[in-house]
Amino acid sequence: MQKALLSSVLILSFVLTGCSYLRFPGVYKIDIAQGNIIKEEDIEKLKPGMSKRQVQYVLGEPLIQDPFHPDRWDYFYSYKPGKKPITKKHFVVYFENDKLVDSQGDCCNAKELEKDLGVKPGKPPKEGAEVTPDENEYSSIKRPL
């Protein structure tokens, strides 16, 4: 009887330790940030008619390039602070004939980034500055073969 009770208690304890229902006090959980950080300043730089290359220069490489919808780029960002709920952002850029026609979604504001990641907002772009990358800007980028 004691062996059966002891073995059932051991089995039950092993089964319950694998469940997420138990929260162990004092266990540190790291903050996890994933994806593309799209800021308001970046979205303001987007203008209709920009090429895909120019948009990529402003926003970075999209997280998802759907092979079935090549004229749509999806930018995702998620932030999971240790024991708090997750924050998700999704920004979509649409092209037609390789030119920017529309963009929609939410972005990360500077206050959120400073609070969550400790990132200080950078200097805003100069008034009237255009983003037009040329070949020289791309030639310095070293890409793996």
N, C-alpha and C positions, 0 to 999 in steps of 0.2 A: 504494500500500500504506500509506504513512504517513498519507495523507488519510483512508483508511478506518479506520485505527487511532485517529487523533485524533478523528474524528467519533464512533466507537463509545465512546470514553472519555468524551467530552462528554455524549453521550446517557445513558450509564450513570450518570454523576455527577448529572445532572439528575433521573433517575428515582429514585435512591437518596436524594437530599435530601428528597424528598417522603414518604419512608417514615418510620414512627415507630420503626423499629429503630435508627436512629442517634440517639444522645444527645449533644448538643453540650455540652462542658464549659463551665461558667461562665454558662450561660443561666439566668436567674432565672425561676422559675414562681411565679405568685401563688397564694395560698390562696383557695379559693372556697367560700363558705358559701351555701347556697340552701335556701329553704323556711321552715317554721314551727319555731321553737325551742319545744318543749314541755318544760317543766321539771317536776320531781317536785312542787314546790309547786303548780303549776297543776293537776296531776292530783288532788292531795289536795283541791282546792277543788270538784271535781266530785261531785255528789250525785245519786242516782237521782231522777227526777221533775223535774229542771231543764228549763226550756224551751230551745228552740234559741237563742233570743236570749241567755239567760243563759250558755249554753255558749260562744257566740260571743264574749261579753264576756270570759270567762275565758281561752279558748284563742286567740282571734283568728279571722279569716276562714279557713275551710279551703282548702287548696290545691286540692283536687278535690271538686266537688259533682257526683256522677254523676247525670245526668238520668234514668237507668233505675233508680237506687236513691236516691231523695231522702231516705230515712231513714238514710243512711250518709254520714258525713263522713270524709275521709281527710286526715291531716296528715303531710306528708313533710318530712324534713330530711336534707340531705347536706352533708358537709364534706370537701373535697379539699385537703389540704395539698400545697403545691408538688410535691414528688417522692415523697410517701408515698402509701400506699393510701387509698382513699376510705372514709369512715365514713357509713353510712346508718341512719336511724331512721324508723320508720313507726308512727303512732298512729291508731287508728280509733275513732270514736264512733258509736253506734247509737241511733236514736230509734224510738219507737213512739207514734203519735198526738201527734207533736210534743213528746214528753217523753223525756228521757234514760233509757235502760234498760241500756246496757252500754257499756263502753269497754275497749279492749285495745291492747297494743303496747308499744313501748319509748320511753323519754324520755331527754332529755339531763340528766345530773347536773351539779351545780355545778362539780365538779372538772374534768370534761371541758371545759366551757365556758371556765373560767378558763385552762386550759392551751392550748386550741385557739384561742380568739378573744380572750383577754385580758379577758374579761368577768368582773367581780367579782360574786359572788352578792349579791342584794338582801336586804333585811330580810325575815324570814319573816312571814307574816300573823299577826295577833294571835290568841291562843287563842280558839276558838269563834266567830271572825268568819265571817259568812255572805256569800256573793256574791249579791246580789240587785239587779241594775241596775234603775233606774226610768226613766221617760221623760225626766226632767231630765238624766240623764247622757248620753242620746243626742241631746238637742236641741242640745248644744254642738258636736257633730261636724259638720263641713262636708263635704258630699259633692258631687262634681262632678255636674252635670246632664247 
